[in-house]
Amino acid sequence: MSRFLSPRFAGLEAYTPGEQPQDQQYVKLNTNESPYPPSPEVLERISAAETGRLNLYPDPTGRVLKEKLAALYGVEPENVFLSNGSDDILNFSFMAFCDAERGAAFPEISYGFYPVYADLYHVPCIQMPLKEDFSVDYRDYCGIGKMVVIANPNAPTGMEISISEIEEILRSNPQNVVLIDEAYVDFGGTSCVELTKQYDNLLVVQTFSKSRSLAGARLGFAIADKGLIADLEKIKYSTNPYNINRLTLAAGEAAIESDAYYRKNAAKIAKTRELTASRLRKLGFIVLPSVANFIFVKSDALAGETVYQELKKKGVLVRHFGKQKIKDFVRITIGTPEQMDILLEKLAEILKGQKGA
Ligand SMILES: *Cc1c(COP(=O)(O)O)cnc(C)c1O
C-alpha cells in the first residue's frame, strides 16, 4: 500500500489494456486497431508545417474539427464534443453524470473500462447479464433510473441492439444520461446519432481509433443535445482545456476530409470479417454474429486460453478474457486478408497438433 495514494483509491482496480508488445513483430489482432494506415491527407497535414507550430498551444475549442464533424453527421458544432480518445469522454461522463445517489448500469460483458470508471468515482453500478445468446436485453435498462452505458455494437461480442430498442431505453429514462458507445459502428452497425435531435439525454460516443486508423493519435468525440455537450465542456475546462494536441487536431480534420478512404477500408474489413467467420466455422469454431471489426469465437476442441497461448507462440496476438462466462472465447481483430490467412493457417496447425496429441 502506497504511503501517498489517497485511501479512497486503495481498492481501485485499474483497467488492463491489451498487450502492446515492443519486442517482436506480431500479427497484431488483439486491440481492434485498423490494419490500414491513415489516409495520405492525414500524413501530409501533420508534416513539417504543423510540427513547426508545436511551440503554440492548440485551439482549445477545436472549432475547425467540430465544424467538419457537424457537417458530416448533420448536426451543429455545439452538438459536438472532442476529447483525447473516447476513453476521455467515458471518464468525463462517469465524473459528470453519476454519483453515489445516481448510479450506472451496463452489461456485465462489455468494455472493461466501464466498471473501472464507476469504481474510480465511487459510483454504485449494476452489471446486467447478457442473454443466453450473448445479446444485450434492452428491457433490463428501461426505466432503471441510472446512467445507462451500452457499447453498440457491444464489445467483445460484436453484436448490436436496434435503434428502436435504444429509443425505448431513452424514453423510459428521461432523467438520466444514456451513453451509447459507438466505437465500432462504422463496420456495419447502425448509429443512433439522429436520435440526439429528439432526446436530450442521449450521448453518442465515437472514436477515431478504430475505423479512422488513428488509435495512436488519441481522438474521440461525442454527439448530443447542446446541454449535455456544455456539461462535458465544463468538466474539460476544469481538468485540461488543451486535451487534444495540435497534431491530433490536424490529423482529425484531414481524416474527416478523407471520409471516403475510411469508408472504403471499413467496407473491406467488413468483407474480410464475413469471409474469416465462415472459414473459422468450417474449422469447427463457433463465431458470434459480429457487425464490428472483430469476431468473438470459441472452439469445442481448445480452451480459449490455449488458443491465445498457442497463437502467441506462433506470432499471432489475439485477446483472451479471464471472466468465467467468456473464458472459452477469444476476440480476434479483423486485419488484412493476408493477416487472416496467417491466422487461419496457424489455427489449423494448432487444431491438428491437438488431435495428434
Ligand atoms: C476502443 C474502445 C474505446 C476507446 O477508444 P479510444 O478512443 O481509443 O479511447 C471505447 N469504447 C469501446 C467499446 C472500445 O472498444
The ligand as an SDF file (V2000), in Angstrom:
LIG
                    3D

 15 15  0  0  0  0  0  0  0  0999 V2000
  -11.5640    1.0670  -28.2300 C   0  0  0  0  0  0  0  0  0  0  0  0
  -12.7690    1.4100  -27.4450 C   0  0  0  0  0  0  0  0  0  0  0  0
  -12.9100    2.6450  -26.8270 C   0  0  0  0  0  0  0  0  0  0  0  0
  -11.7710    3.6110  -26.6350 C   0  0  0  0  0  0  0  0  0  0  0  0
  -11.3160    4.1550  -27.7190 O   0  0  0  0  0  0  0  0  0  0  0  0
  -10.2700    5.3710  -27.6660 P   0  0  0  0  0  0  0  0  0  0  0  0
  -10.9760    6.3870  -28.4820 O   0  0  0  0  0  0  0  0  0  0  0  0
   -9.0520    4.8140  -28.3110 O   0  0  0  0  0  0  0  0  0  0  0  0
  -10.0590    5.8060  -26.2650 O   0  0  0  0  0  0  0  0  0  0  0  0
  -14.1100    2.9620  -26.2320 C   0  0  0  0  0  0  0  0  0  0  0  0
  -15.1110    2.0780  -26.1840 N   0  0  0  0  0  0  0  0  0  0  0  0
  -15.0010    0.8620  -26.7200 C   0  0  0  0  0  0  0  0  0  0  0  0
  -16.1360   -0.0780  -26.6220 C   0  0  0  0  0  0  0  0  0  0  0  0
  -13.8160    0.4830  -27.3420 C   0  0  0  0  0  0  0  0  0  0  0  0
  -13.6720   -0.7390  -27.8060 O   0  0  0  0  0  0  0  0  0  0  0  0
  1  2  1  0
  2  3  1  0
  2 14  2  0
  3  4  1  0
  3 10  2  0
  4  5  1  0
  5  6  1  0
  6  7  2  0
  6  8  1  0
  6  9  1  0
 10 11  1  0
 11 12  2  0
 12 13  1  0
 12 14  1  0
 14 15  1  0
M  END
$$$$
